[in-house]
């Protein structure tokens, strides 16, 4: 716990940089999602021979993965 507290103090003191100027604090986060469109609500025209289709997932390796990335910035003044 002591190491964490020392690190937090050093970080908040701008890593030992001079105490003048403005800084931008960035927070970066990424998250993976599984994405599959089943289209169960899609309208089909039976007169054209288009019947409603059902899709099952047999294993998650067959589903595409999508990564979402967020970056937020917070302006800080030197302390």
Helices and strands as residue ranges (DSSP letters): H 2-12, G 14-16, E 22-35, G 46-48, G 60-62, E 64-77
